[in-house]
Amino acid sequence: MATFTRISDDEAPSIEVHPSHKLSEINDNIYGGFTEHMGRCIYGGIYDPGNPLSDEHGYRKDVIEALKDLNVPVVRYPGGNFVATYHWLDGVGPRENRPKRPELAWIGVETNEFGTDEFLKWCEVVGTEPYLCLNFGTGTLDEALGWLEYCNSSQDTYYANLRRQNGREEPYNVKYWALGNEMWGPWQVGQMTKEDYAKRAYQWAKALKLLDPSITLILCGQDGLSSWDYYVLKECIKHDIHGLGGDRTKSLIDMHSIHIYTADKDHLPNATAPRAAERAIQMTSSLIDLARIENGVPHGVPRQTICFDEWNVWDPARAPGEQGAEEKYTLSDALAVSVWLNVFIRQSAVVGMANIAQSVNVISPLMTTKEGLVKQTTWWPLLLFSKYMRGHTIALNVRSSEYTGVTNPPWIRGTIETPYLDCSATLSNDGRVNLAVVNIHEEKGFATKINGLKAQKVEVWKVTGQSADAVNTSGSETVTAVKEEEWDGKGMFTFPKLSLTLLRWEI
């Protein structure tokens, strides 16, 4: 496991890495994306017909190449809050026949020019799997079943034939389906009580799996810290073979979704805020165990995992959703994203998917202009982690001094540690050991002894800048990922202030 030992500020830190102690396999889906009909994410983001940077389908080629660089394995769509008034039939068929609708989540008009077939075709071009969210606000079970049939059925039935009529013969075979989005929230069209939601989700799950038993269903949780999470898990994680064709080795519910965004105007509370997400993952995992125990789910039935399908640094006051939520990210935010990614590596045993919200323009590391792309500060940690931090999480112990000031949220203090050196380690499938170290200190670099590894050469990548408020803007990149000269692995290694460092050993 990853453990932390607090030391005094004047002691030298050390990191003990145990490459032979593989803890859990990392699901590639933790590097998932999210595209919502919000701001410039779809229109002007992934879809920009008429722009010379777009292909014959209207897809931005530079965005596609960037997401291929990230090797994004799965992308959630079409929301988000947007989905609560979205009716998928509005967005299929000839474009000239598609209705324009009022859009209530972000107060606009949805043209439906981009819909199911456009998104699923885009996923194929990118080389990613789609993850569709069902409308639990104004939608019906019949509508949901029709969407599943349209996407996945090979039978001679109405919605499968409608797909064929619209130009797609073979099924899309969409695996991941969410049972609504944030239905607990007062901002949600169709907000529900936990009792009403759990009853509906369970009945929808039975019907959906009768139609297609191969799909993965994701329950709508809150943040993993609420009575909503406990109640819906208790009511929906049961060993009920109805809807499963009598198969006693499966469950209706496969994953539980939670959402958290972090942000603070001050650097250290901002950089340590993702530790709240780690505590939430731990608590959600325990609630899953509790539901299985109380409901007598047999050991042989696969354990449900956590789908952290909205996460990022976002201050809605600073970047309002109704105005497109176009955050301008700083180096502090890049370090916070690095800590977020360390969290997912450390908790890989229980996290089956994570989706940064969002993939383009809206609170995103990737911004489009008419002329090209801007890669914000948060792009670089996402790129390094997605390229190298795969395979298996391995054990490590970190001895470091700790930030002891104010946290956001305040309850972090006393429930989980906030070290100045935040770390995770992996063993890649190619046999390399990877160590990600985030030094959140604003003034101090740490000369650190790294134990447990020997090598002739160590690759070193760094993301850093001159100050916590450094930004990347169009035409001016001050925060980038730099590959340095190889380290010989001897003596102490110094982690600079305000930095993410990725070290890679061949062993």
C-alpha positions as CSV (number, residue, x, y, z in Angstrom):
1,M,0.0,0.0,0.0
2,A,1.0,3.7,-0.2
3,T,1.8,4.9,3.2
4,F,3.0,8.3,4.6
5,T,5.2,9.0,7.6
6,R,5.4,12.6,8.7
7,I,8.8,14.0,9.6
8,S,9.9,17.5,10.8
9,D,10.6,20.3,8.3
10,D,14.3,20.1,8.8
11,E,14.6,16.3,8.1
12,A,15.5,15.0,4.7
13,P,12.6,13.2,3.0
14,S,12.9,9.7,1.6
15,I,10.8,7.5,-0.6
16,E,10.9,3.7,-0.4
17,V,9.6,2.0,-3.6
18,H,8.7,-1.7,-3.7
19,P,8.6,-2.8,-7.3
20,S,8.0,-6.5,-6.4
21,H,4.9,-5.6,-4.4
22,K,2.2,-5.2,-7.1
23,L,-0.9,-4.0,-5.3
24,S,-3.6,-3.8,-8.0
25,E,-4.0,-3.4,-11.7
26,I,-4.7,0.1,-13.0
27,N,-7.8,0.2,-15.1
28,D,-6.9,2.3,-18.2
29,N,-10.4,3.9,-17.9
30,I,-9.2,6.2,-15.2
31,Y,-7.9,8.3,-18.1
32,G,-11.4,8.8,-19.5
33,G,-12.9,12.0,-20.9
34,F,-16.2,13.7,-20.9
35,T,-18.0,15.7,-23.6
36,E,-21.2,17.6,-22.8
37,H,-23.5,19.9,-24.7
38,M,-22.2,22.8,-22.7
39,G,-20.4,25.9,-23.8
40,R,-17.9,25.2,-26.6
41,C,-17.3,21.6,-25.8
42,I,-19.3,20.1,-28.7
43,Y,-19.9,23.0,-31.0
44,G,-16.6,24.7,-31.7
45,G,-14.8,22.1,-29.7
46,I,-14.9,18.5,-31.0
47,Y,-17.3,19.5,-33.9
48,D,-16.5,22.6,-36.0
49,P,-17.8,22.2,-39.6
50,G,-16.5,24.7,-42.0
51,N,-13.2,25.2,-40.2
52,P,-10.2,24.3,-42.3
53,L,-8.9,22.3,-39.3
54,S,-11.9,20.0,-39.5
55,D,-12.4,16.8,-41.5
56,E,-15.2,15.9,-43.8
57,H,-17.5,15.0,-40.9
58,G,-16.9,18.4,-39.2
59,Y,-14.6,16.8,-36.5
60,R,-11.7,19.0,-35.4
61,K,-8.6,17.0,-36.5
62,D,-6.3,18.7,-34.0
63,V,-8.6,17.8,-31.1
64,I,-8.7,14.2,-32.4
65,E,-4.9,14.0,-32.5
66,A,-4.5,15.5,-29.1
67,L,-6.9,12.9,-27.6
68,K,-5.0,10.2,-29.4
69,D,-1.9,11.5,-27.7
70,L,-3.6,11.0,-24.4
71,N,-4.8,7.6,-25.5
72,V,-8.2,8.4,-24.0
73,P,-10.0,5.0,-23.5
74,V,-13.6,6.1,-22.8
75,V,-15.6,9.3,-23.2
76,R,-18.8,10.1,-21.4
77,Y,-21.7,11.8,-23.3
78,P,-24.0,13.9,-23.6
79,G,-24.0,15.1,-20.0
80,G,-23.9,16.1,-17.3
81,N,-26.8,18.3,-16.4
82,F,-27.7,18.6,-20.1
83,V,-29.0,15.1,-20.2
84,A,-31.9,15.7,-17.9
85,T,-33.9,17.3,-20.8
86,Y,-32.2,15.6,-23.7
87,H,-34.2,13.3,-25.9
88,W,-31.9,11.2,-28.1
89,L,-34.4,10.9,-31.0
90,D,-34.1,14.7,-31.6
91,G,-30.5,14.1,-32.6
92,V,-30.7,11.3,-35.1
93,G,-31.8,11.1,-38.8
94,P,-31.5,13.9,-41.4
95,R,-30.2,17.1,-39.9
96,E,-32.7,19.2,-41.7
97,N,-35.5,17.4,-39.8
98,R,-33.9,17.7,-36.3
99,P,-35.8,20.1,-34.0
100,K,-34.2,22.9,-32.1
101,R,-35.0,22.7,-28.4
102,P,-34.7,25.0,-25.4
103,E,-31.7,23.8,-23.3
104,L,-32.4,24.2,-19.6
105,A,-29.2,23.1,-17.9
106,W,-27.0,25.9,-19.3
107,I,-29.8,28.2,-20.6
108,G,-29.4,28.0,-24.3
109,V,-30.8,26.4,-27.5
110,E,-29.8,23.0,-28.6
111,T,-29.8,22.6,-32.4
112,N,-29.3,18.8,-32.3
113,E,-27.0,19.1,-35.3
114,F,-24.6,16.8,-33.3
115,G,-26.2,13.7,-31.9
116,T,-25.8,9.9,-31.3
117,D,-24.5,8.8,-34.6
118,E,-22.1,11.8,-34.8
119,F,-20.7,11.1,-31.3
120,L,-20.4,7.3,-31.8
121,K,-18.7,7.8,-35.2
122,W,-16.3,10.4,-33.5
123,C,-15.5,7.8,-30.9
124,E,-14.4,5.4,-33.6
125,V,-12.2,8.0,-35.2
126,V,-10.6,8.9,-31.9
127,G,-10.2,5.2,-31.0
128,T,-12.2,5.5,-27.7
129,E,-15.2,3.7,-26.2
130,P,-18.4,5.7,-25.7
131,Y,-20.2,6.0,-22.3
132,L,-23.8,7.2,-22.6
133,C,-25.8,8.8,-19.8
134,L,-29.5,8.2,-19.7
135,N,-32.1,10.9,-19.2
136,F,-33.6,10.4,-15.7
137,G,-35.1,13.9,-15.5
138,T,-37.7,14.1,-18.3
139,G,-36.9,10.8,-19.9
140,T,-38.8,7.5,-19.8
141,L,-37.8,3.9,-19.6
142,D,-39.2,3.2,-23.0
143,E,-37.0,6.0,-24.4
144,A,-34.0,4.5,-22.6
145,L,-34.7,1.0,-24.0
146,G,-35.1,2.5,-27.5
147,W,-31.7,4.2,-27.2
148,L,-30.1,1.0,-26.1
149,E,-31.8,-0.9,-28.9
150,Y,-30.7,1.7,-31.5
151,C,-27.1,1.5,-30.4
152,N,-26.6,-2.2,-29.7
153,S,-29.3,-4.4,-31.2
154,S,-28.6,-6.6,-34.3
155,Q,-32.3,-7.8,-34.4
156,D,-35.0,-7.0,-36.9
157,T,-36.7,-4.5,-34.6
158,Y,-37.9,-0.9,-34.9
159,Y,-35.0,1.1,-33.4
160,A,-32.3,-1.2,-34.8
161,N,-33.9,-0.7,-38.2
162,L,-34.0,3.0,-37.6
163,R,-30.3,3.0,-37.1
164,R,-29.9,1.1,-40.3
165,Q,-32.1,3.6,-42.1
166,N,-29.8,6.3,-40.7
167,G,-26.8,4.7,-42.4
168,R,-25.3,2.4,-39.8
169,E,-25.8,-1.3,-40.4
170,E,-23.8,-2.8,-37.6
171,P,-24.5,-2.2,-33.9
172,Y,-22.3,0.3,-32.1
173,N,-22.1,-2.0,-29.0
174,V,-22.0,0.7,-26.4
175,K,-20.9,-0.9,-23.2
176,Y,-21.2,1.8,-20.5
177,W,-24.6,3.3,-19.5
178,A,-25.3,5.7,-16.6
179,L,-28.5,5.6,-14.8
180,G,-28.9,9.4,-14.7
181,N,-26.7,12.3,-13.6
182,E,-26.6,14.1,-10.3
183,M,-30.3,13.4,-9.6
184,W,-29.8,14.4,-6.0
185,G,-29.0,18.0,-7.0
186,P,-31.4,21.0,-6.6
187,W,-30.1,22.4,-9.9
188,Q,-31.2,19.2,-11.7
189,V,-34.4,19.2,-13.8
190,G,-36.3,16.3,-12.3
191,Q,-34.4,16.2,-9.0
192,M,-35.4,13.2,-6.9
193,T,-35.3,12.0,-3.4
194,K,-32.9,9.1,-2.7
195,E,-35.9,6.8,-2.2
196,D,-37.5,7.7,-5.6
197,Y,-34.2,7.5,-7.4
198,A,-33.3,4.1,-6.0
199,K,-36.6,2.6,-6.9
200,R,-36.5,3.9,-10.5
201,A,-32.8,3.0,-11.0
202,Y,-33.3,-0.6,-9.9
203,Q,-36.4,-1.1,-12.2
204,W,-34.6,0.5,-15.2
205,A,-31.6,-1.7,-14.5
206,K,-33.6,-4.8,-14.7
207,A,-35.3,-3.8,-18.0
208,L,-32.0,-2.6,-19.6
209,K,-30.2,-5.8,-18.8
210,L,-33.0,-7.9,-20.1
211,L,-32.6,-6.2,-23.4
212,D,-28.8,-6.4,-23.4
213,P,-27.1,-8.4,-20.5
214,S,-23.6,-7.4,-21.7
215,I,-23.8,-3.8,-20.7
216,T,-22.2,-2.1,-17.7
217,L,-24.6,0.0,-15.6
218,I,-23.5,2.9,-13.5
219,L,-25.5,4.0,-10.5
220,C,-25.9,7.7,-9.9
221,G,-24.1,8.6,-6.6
222,Q,-23.3,11.9,-5.0
223,D,-19.8,12.5,-3.7
224,G,-19.4,9.3,-1.8
225,L,-19.8,11.2,1.5
226,S,-23.6,11.3,1.8
227,S,-26.7,9.5,2.9
228,W,-27.7,9.4,-0.8
229,D,-24.7,7.2,-1.6
230,Y,-25.5,4.8,1.3
231,Y,-29.2,4.5,0.6
232,V,-29.0,4.0,-3.2
233,L,-26.2,1.5,-2.8
234,K,-28.1,-0.4,-0.2
235,E,-31.3,-0.5,-2.3
236,C,-29.6,-1.3,-5.6
237,I,-26.7,-3.6,-4.9
238,K,-28.6,-6.8,-4.4
239,H,-28.2,-10.4,-5.6
240,D,-31.3,-10.4,-7.7
241,I,-31.2,-12.6,-10.7
242,H,-34.3,-11.1,-12.2
243,G,-33.2,-9.3,-15.3
244,L,-30.1,-11.4,-15.5
245,G,-31.5,-14.5,-17.2
246,G,-31.1,-16.4,-13.9
247,D,-27.3,-15.8,-14.0
248,R,-26.2,-15.9,-10.3
249,T,-22.7,-14.7,-11.1
250,K,-23.7,-11.2,-12.1
251,S,-25.3,-8.0,-10.6
252,L,-27.7,-5.5,-12.1
253,I,-25.4,-2.7,-11.0
254,D,-21.8,-2.7,-11.9
255,M,-20.4,0.7,-10.9
256,H,-21.2,3.6,-8.6
257,S,-20.7,7.2,-9.8
258,I,-19.4,10.0,-7.6
259,H,-18.5,13.6,-8.5
260,I,-16.2,16.1,-6.9
261,Y,-14.6,19.3,-8.1
262,T,-11.9,21.1,-6.1
263,A,-10.5,24.7,-6.2
264,D,-9.2,27.4,-3.9
265,K,-7.7,30.9,-4.7
266,D,-4.7,30.1,-2.4
267,H,-2.2,27.6,-3.7
268,L,-1.7,25.2,-0.8
269,P,-5.4,24.6,-0.1
270,N,-5.9,24.3,-3.9
271,A,-3.1,21.7,-4.3
272,T,-4.2,19.6,-1.3
273,A,-7.9,19.7,-2.0
274,P,-7.9,16.5,-4.1
275,R,-7.1,14.6,-0.9
276,A,-10.8,15.0,-0.2
277,A,-11.5,12.9,-3.2
278,E,-9.2,10.2,-1.9
279,R,-11.1,10.1,1.4
280,A,-14.4,10.0,-0.6
281,I,-13.2,7.0,-2.6
282,Q,-12.2,5.2,0.6
283,M,-15.6,5.9,2.1
284,T,-17.5,4.9,-1.0
285,S,-15.6,1.7,-1.2
286,S,-16.7,0.9,2.3
287,L,-20.3,1.7,1.5
288,I,-20.2,-0.7,-1.4
289,D,-18.8,-3.4,1.0
290,L,-21.6,-2.6,3.5
291,A,-24.3,-2.9,0.9
292,R,-23.0,-6.2,-0.3
293,I,-22.7,-7.5,3.3
294,E,-26.2,-6.3,4.4
295,N,-27.8,-7.7,1.2
296,G,-26.0,-11.0,1.3
297,V,-24.3,-10.7,-2.1
298,P,-22.2,-13.8,-2.6
299,H,-18.4,-13.5,-2.7
300,G,-18.3,-14.9,-6.3
301,V,-20.3,-12.0,-7.7
302,P,-17.9,-9.3,-9.0
303,R,-17.5,-6.4,-6.6
304,Q,-18.9,-3.1,-7.8
305,T,-16.2,-0.4,-8.6
306,I,-16.2,3.4,-8.4
307,C,-16.9,5.5,-11.5
308,F,-15.5,9.0,-10.7
309,D,-17.0,10.3,-13.9
310,E,-16.7,14.0,-13.1
311,W,-13.6,15.4,-11.6
312,N,-11.3,18.4,-12.1
313,V,-10.3,21.8,-10.7
314,W,-13.2,24.1,-11.1
315,D,-14.5,27.2,-9.3
316,P,-18.0,27.9,-10.7
317,A,-17.9,31.4,-9.4
318,R,-14.7,32.1,-11.4
319,A,-15.9,30.2,-14.5
320,P,-19.7,30.0,-14.5
321,G,-21.3,27.1,-16.3
322,E,-23.9,29.3,-18.0
323,Q,-21.0,31.3,-19.6
324,G,-19.2,28.3,-20.9
325,A,-17.0,27.5,-17.9
326,E,-13.7,28.3,-19.7
327,E,-11.2,28.2,-16.8
328,K,-7.7,29.6,-17.2
329,Y,-5.5,27.2,-15.4
330,T,-2.4,28.0,-13.4
331,L,0.6,25.9,-12.3
332,S,-1.1,25.5,-9.0
333,D,-4.0,23.9,-10.8
334,A,-1.7,21.6,-12.7
335,L,-0.2,20.4,-9.5
336,A,-3.7,19.9,-8.1
337,V,-4.5,17.8,-11.2
338,S,-1.3,15.8,-10.6
339,V,-2.4,15.1,-7.0
340,W,-5.8,14.0,-8.4
341,L,-4.1,11.6,-10.7
342,N,-1.9,10.2,-7.9
343,V,-5.2,9.6,-6.0
344,F,-6.5,7.4,-8.8
345,I,-3.3,5.5,-9.0
346,R,-3.2,4.9,-5.3
347,Q,-6.9,3.8,-5.2
348,S,-6.7,1.7,-8.4
349,A,-8.0,-1.4,-6.6
350,V,-11.5,0.2,-6.3
351,V,-11.7,2.8,-9.1
352,G,-12.9,1.4,-12.4
353,M,-13.2,4.6,-14.3
354,A,-12.5,8.3,-14.0
355,N,-13.5,11.1,-16.5
356,I,-12.0,14.5,-16.4
357,A,-14.7,17.1,-16.9
358,Q,-14.4,18.1,-19.6
359,S,-12.3,17.1,-22.6
360,V,-12.3,20.3,-24.7
361,N,-12.8,24.0,-23.8
362,V,-15.2,23.6,-20.8
363,I,-13.0,23.4,-17.7
364,S,-10.5,21.7,-19.9
365,P,-6.8,21.3,-20.3
366,L,-7.3,21.6,-24.1
367,M,-8.7,24.8,-25.7
368,T,-9.5,25.4,-29.3
369,T,-9.2,28.6,-31.3
370,K,-10.0,29.2,-34.9
371,E,-6.3,28.7,-35.7
372,G,-5.4,25.8,-33.5
373,L,-5.1,24.4,-29.9
374,V,-3.9,25.9,-26.6
375,K,-2.6,23.3,-24.1
376,Q,-3.2,24.6,-20.7
377,T,-1.0,23.9,-17.7
378,T,-3.2,20.9,-16.7
379,W,-2.5,19.3,-20.1
380,W,1.0,18.3,-19.1
381,P,0.4,16.1,-16.0
382,L,-2.5,14.5,-17.8
383,L,-0.3,13.7,-20.7
384,L,2.6,12.3,-18.6
385,F,0.3,10.1,-16.4
386,S,-1.7,8.8,-19.4
387,K,1.5,7.8,-21.2
388,Y,3.4,6.3,-18.4
389,M,1.3,5.6,-15.2
390,R,-0.4,2.4,-16.3
391,G,0.1,-1.2,-15.5
392,H,0.0,-2.0,-11.7
393,T,0.1,0.2,-8.6
394,I,3.1,-0.8,-6.5
395,A,3.8,-0.3,-2.8
396,L,5.7,2.7,-1.5
397,N,6.3,4.7,1.7
398,V,6.9,8.4,1.7
399,R,8.7,10.2,4.6
400,S,8.0,13.9,4.2
401,S,7.1,17.0,6.1
402,E,3.5,18.0,5.9
403,Y,1.4,21.1,5.1
404,T,-0.5,21.9,8.2
405,G,-2.5,25.0,7.3
406,V,-6.1,25.6,6.2
407,T,-7.6,23.1,3.8
408,N,-10.5,23.2,1.4
409,P,-12.8,21.5,2.4
410,P,-11.9,22.1,6.1
411,W,-12.7,18.5,7.0
412,I,-9.6,17.2,5.2
413,R,-7.6,18.2,8.2
414,G,-7.9,15.4,10.7
415,T,-9.2,12.8,8.2
416,I,-6.3,12.4,5.8
417,E,-2.7,13.6,5.5
418,T,-1.5,16.5,3.3
419,P,2.2,15.9,2.6
420,Y,4.4,18.3,0.8
421,L,5.5,15.4,-1.4
422,D,2.5,13.6,-2.8
423,C,3.5,10.4,-4.6
424,S,2.4,7.3,-6.5
425,A,4.3,4.5,-8.2
426,T,3.5,2.0,-10.9
427,L,5.1,-1.0,-12.6
428,S,4.4,-0.7,-16.4
429,N,3.6,-3.7,-18.5
430,D,7.0,-3.1,-20.2
431,G,8.7,-3.7,-16.9
432,R,9.6,-0.1,-16.1
433,V,9.1,1.5,-12.6
434,N,7.4,4.9,-12.7
435,L,7.4,7.3,-9.7
436,A,5.3,10.4,-9.8
437,V,6.2,13.0,-7.1
438,V,4.3,16.3,-6.7
439,N,6.2,18.9,-4.6
440,I,3.5,21.4,-3.6
441,H,5.8,23.6,-1.5
442,E,6.0,27.2,-2.9
443,E,9.5,27.9,-1.6
444,K,11.4,24.8,-1.0
445,G,12.9,22.0,-3.1
446,F,13.5,18.7,-1.3
447,A,16.7,16.7,-1.7
448,T,15.3,13.2,-1.3
449,K,16.7,9.7,-0.9
450,I,15.0,7.1,-3.1
451,N,15.4,3.6,-1.9
452,G,14.5,0.2,-3.4
453,L,15.6,0.8,-6.9
454,K,18.9,0.5,-8.8
455,A,19.5,1.4,-12.4
456,Q,22.3,2.8,-14.6
457,K,20.0,5.6,-15.9
458,V,16.7,7.1,-14.9
459,E,14.5,9.2,-17.2
460,V,13.3,12.4,-15.7
461,W,10.3,14.5,-16.8
462,K,9.2,17.7,-15.0
463,V,6.3,20.0,-15.1
464,T,7.1,23.3,-13.3
465,G,7.2,27.1,-13.6
466,Q,8.3,30.2,-11.9
467,S,5.3,30.8,-9.7
468,A,2.0,29.1,-8.6
469,D,0.0,31.5,-10.8
470,A,2.0,30.8,-14.0
471,V,-0.4,30.1,-17.0
472,N,-0.3,28.9,-20.5
473,T,-2.0,31.2,-22.9
474,S,-2.2,31.4,-26.7
475,G,1.3,32.0,-28.0
476,S,2.9,31.9,-24.6
477,E,3.7,28.6,-22.8
478,T,5.4,29.0,-19.5
479,V,4.5,25.6,-18.0
480,T,5.4,22.5,-20.1
481,A,6.6,18.9,-19.6
482,V,10.4,18.8,-20.1
483,K,12.4,15.7,-20.4
484,E,15.7,16.3,-18.7
485,E,19.0,14.6,-18.9
486,E,19.0,11.1,-17.4
487,W,19.8,10.8,-13.7
488,D,22.3,8.1,-12.7
489,G,20.2,7.0,-9.7
490,K,22.9,7.8,-7.2
491,G,22.7,9.9,-4.1
492,M,19.8,12.3,-3.4
493,F,17.3,13.5,-6.0
494,T,16.0,17.1,-5.6
495,F,12.3,17.7,-6.3
496,P,12.0,21.4,-7.2
497,K,9.4,23.6,-5.6
498,L,6.1,23.8,-7.4
499,S,6.7,20.7,-9.5
500,L,5.5,17.4,-10.8
501,T,8.4,15.0,-11.4
502,L,8.1,11.7,-13.2
503,L,11.0,9.3,-12.8
504,R,11.3,6.1,-14.9
505,W,13.6,3.2,-14.1
506,E,14.5,0.3,-16.4
507,I,15.1,-2.6,-14.1
